[in-house]
Amino acid sequence: MKTCSYYRTRFKGAEDAAWGYCIGTKDCESCSCGGNELKCNFYEYIRERARLEQTEAIKPTVTTPHIQVIGLDVNKLVKALLERSFKEKQTFPWWVFQEIYKWNKGE
């Protein structure tokens, strides 16, 4: 992720401690985002833009179903889920299996 273009630091105090401020505000107010746009103290649109960029960056580029991408067969996945639910003595919701099969068919 890129650093916020409005974030700057300056030294203040006897200890010469660095503190951040935002040049995007009228009075260059201090901020604690550290240059991370996801943590912007002042502007929602900057946080939202950073969230969208992050989402786009992690979207899969492969158009085939994920199960095939990671090399799993759907039937093996369903079998593993059933075995685990039997081992833990908890019933697994059947609608999940139906969704898995629909998803694999591309519906």
N, C-alpha and C positions, 0 to 999 in steps of 0.2 A: 504494500500500500504506500502511496506517495504521502509526503509530508504536506500538511496544510500550508498554502501559500500566504495565509494571513498570520501565521504563528511566528513570533520572534522571541528572543531571550535577551535579557540585559542583566547586568550585575548590580546588586543593590545591597547596601548594608556593610557593616564593618567586616563581616566574614567573606565578603565578595561572593555571596550566594547568588546563583543564577535563578531568575524567575521569568516565567513566560507571560507574554501579553499578546493581545490580538490587535493587529493594525486595521482590521475590518470594522472595528467599532469606532464611533466618533471620538471617544476619549482614550483610545488605545488601552482598554481595560485589561487587567490581569486575568489570565485564564489558566486552567489546569489540564488542558487537553494534551499537552506535550507534543502537539503537532499531528495528533491522530484525529482525522476528520470524523471518525465514528464517535468521538467523545467531545465534539465541539460544544463549548459552553453557551454559545449565543445563538447559533442559527440552525433551525430545524432542516432547512433545505440542504445545508452542507452535510448534515448527518444522513439524510435520506439519500443524497447522491452517492455518498460513500458506501451505504448499505447496498444500493443497486450495483455499484461497481464491483463490490465484493461478491455479490450473488452471481453476476455475469462471469466473474473470474473462476468460480468453482463449478459452473454448469458443465455437465458432461458434454463432450463434443461428439461422442459416438451415438448414432441414432438407433442402434440395436438395443434390445432390452438388457438391463444391467446384469441380470442373472447369467445371460450368455456371455457378457463381457468378462465377468470374473470366472467363467468356466464352470458354473454349476448347472446341473440339470434340474428343471423344475420338480420332477418327480422325486429326485434325491432330496431336494429342499423340503418338500412336503413330508417325506418319510422321516427326515431328521426332526422336523417340528413335532410330528406325532410321537416319535420315540421319546423326545424330551418331555412332552406333556404327560406321557405314560409314566416316565421315571419320576417326575415331580408330582404325580397324582393330581394333576389339574387338567381339566378339559380345555382343549384349544378351540377357539371359535371357528366354526365351519365357514363362516362368511369370509374369513381371511384366506382360506384355501381357494374359494371361488374367485376372489380378487386376484390372487397370484396367477391362476390359470388364465383369467381374462387379460391380465397385464401381459403375460407371456405371448398370448395370441395377437396382441396389439390392438385390442378393442378399446 
